Amino acid sequence: MRKFVILACLTVAASPLAAETLRQRPESCVLVATSQDDHCAVTNHFRCDGAGPIAFWQEITHGNGAVEIHADDAKHGAIEIVMPGGFHIRSKSSGGSPAEAVKTGKSRVTERATLTRDGASQSSSIVVEYIYDGETRELAGKRFKRLSYEADLDYPQSGSKLHTSGTVLFNEQLDLLINETEVSDGQGGPGRRIKLKTLALEGRKGFGSTKPKYGCQSLSLNESFPPEVRA
């Protein structure tokens, strides 16, 4: 779930904060999957052993050539995100996980984050409710559990509240979490819907690709990001 893409679209409150930007992928990270969505973006998913708190790493390449980086913990909670346009997000997760939802039927995750840009910062919190009702989907020769989610984002400094929902696919054997659908509340405009198009595992066509294939014709080079995050 690209929940913090929405977070970065907000105006940052004026509050100086220095932050060291994470950009270099840890050497221990190994590519395990490549996914394409219908919004002109391709994501390479890495598993990272022995990289401290970083257990998973994602590199998302958009149609305008911009690259977005996500570093996640062992429960698939966000640790750090670097986005085009100078946005840098640090986050700490607590509570459950998608794996817990598969075992118990539901799980709640809370993430508290700080977004910085040009020396200014804004804090936020997000509460995600995962629900698993037994649905599965076969993809790339593997059986994935389908979890629905509802996410509420709160920005105390600005008073803004946002909502996203959708589904994710989770394979326990691979410990792989993939976005299947994501719907934003539109932030005052038309809602944004993103859907998974393809998934490639090692040895399959498209594995390791950094070129988006779907939905790019309907987007201009700048439309891959909202105005505030365009490179």
N, C-alpha and C positions, 0 to 999 in steps of 0.2 A: 504494500500500500504506500503510494507516494504522498503521504499525508502532509509532509512538511513543504512540498511544492506550494501548497496553498498558503501555508504560514509565511513563506517568503514573499508573497504578493502584497503583504501589508506594509504600510509606512512604518518605519522603525522609530520608536520614541527616542528622543535625544537623551542619551545616557552613555558617556564614554566607557568603553570596555576594550582592553587589549586582548587579542586572541591569536594563538599560533595556529595557522591554517594547516590542516591535514590534507595532503594531496598525493603523497607517494604511497602506492600500494605495498603492504608488507610483503617481503620476499616469500613468506611461507604460504601465501594465498594461491590456491589452485582453481582454475576455471572448471566449473561443474555444469553450467547450463547457460544458454542464450535464449532470451525471449524477445518477441516482437509484439508491439501493440498497434492499434489502429490509429494512433495519434502521432505517427511519424517519430517513433522512438524505439531503440533497441537497447536491451539491458543484458550485460554480461554479469553472471552471478558467480562469485568466488567463495570457496570455503577456506578459512584461514586457521591453521593449527599452530600453536606456539606463538601467537601474535598478541599476547597479553589479553586484554578484555575484548579485543576484536576477534569475533568468530566468523563473521560473514562480511563480504565486501561487494558492492555493486557499482558498476560503471555504466551510466545511462547516456547514450549518445543520441542527440536530437537531430532533427532534419537540418537545422542551421549550423551543424557542426559543433555546437556547444556540448560539453561533457559535464555531467552531474555525478558526484561521488557520494555513496552512502557507506558508512561503517556501522555494523550492528553487533550486538552482544550475542551470547549463546542462546538466548531466548528469542532472538530476532527483534529485539528492541533497539531503537536508534541510539547510537553513541555520538556520532558526528556526521554532518552533511555539508558538503561544499558545493555551491551552485554558481553558475555563471552570473555575472553582474556584481560580484564581490560579496555575495551572501554566504555566511558561515554560521552553522547551527551546531550547538553542543547540547546533548540531551542525556537524561538519566531515566531509565525505566524501572518500574517496580510492579509487583503483582504477578499475574499469570503469564500465559504464553499460548500460541496456537497449539502446541503439543498438549498442553493441559486441557484445552477445549476439546480436542479429539478424545481424550480419556474420560472427561467428566461431562461433556456436552456443552459447557460454556466456560468462559474465562474472561476476566477483566484485567486490562493493562493500563497503567497510568504512566505518562511520560511528561517530564518537566524539562523545558528547553529554554535556551537563550539564543536569540537570533541577533547577529551583529552585521553591520555594514557601515563602512566609512567611519568607524569609531563610535557609532551609535548602536544602541541595543534595545531589545524588547523581549520580555519574558512571556512564556505561554505554557499552558498545560493542555494535555489531550488525554481523554479517557476513551479507551477502545473496548467494546464488548464483542467478543467472538462467540459464535454459536455454531455447534456442529450437530446436525440432525441425521447423520448417516449417509448423506449424498457423496458420491464419488464421481470422478471423471478420469478416463484413460487418456493419457497424453504422452507422446514420445515413447510409447511402449511401457509406460509406468502407470500404476494406479494411484491417483491423488485423492485425498479427502478434500471435500469442498466445505469451507467455512464461510458463513456470512458474518458481516461485521457492521457495527454502527460506531462512528467516532465523533465525539464532540470536542471542539477546540475552543479554548477560552483565552482571551488576551486581556488581563486585568488592567494594564496601563491605558489601553485605548477603549476598553469596554466592549470590544467586538467579540462575537460568538459565531462560530462556523460549524457546519455539520457535513460529514461525508459518510457514505455507505457503499457497500459492494460485497464482493466475494474474493477470497484468496484460495489457492490450492496448496495443500501441504502433503509432502511425501515423507513419511517417517524414516524410511530406509536411507534416503538421500539427505534427510534433514534439510529439505529444500522448500522454501516458501515463495510462491509466485503470485503476482497480482493477476486476477482473472477479470474482474470488472471493478470500476471505481466511478462513483457519481458524486459530484460536488453540489452544494446548494446554490451555486451560481453567484454568490457574493453580490447580490443585487442585480444580476444579469442572468442570461441563460445558463442553466446548469451544464457542467462539463462531464461528458461520459467517455470513459476510456475502457477499451476491451482488449483482452489478450487475443492475438492472432495465431502465433506459432510458438512452439518451444522446441529447442534442439539440445540434445544431450551429446556427450562425447561420441564422435564417430558419425554423427548425423549431419546432413546438409544444413548449413547456417550456423553451426557451432563456432563461436568465436567471432562472428560477424560484428562489425561496428557501423554498418550501413543500414539505416532504417528502410523498410520496404513498403510499409502500408500507411495510407492516409496522407502521404507527403504531397500529393498532387493538389489536395484541397487546402493545403496550408501554405502561406507565404513563408519565406525563410525566417521571418521574425515571429510568426504566429506559434512556433513551438513553445514559446514562453510568453506569459503576460508581460505588459510593458515594463514593470519594475525589475524583471529578471532577465530581460533580453541582453545578450552580450553586446 
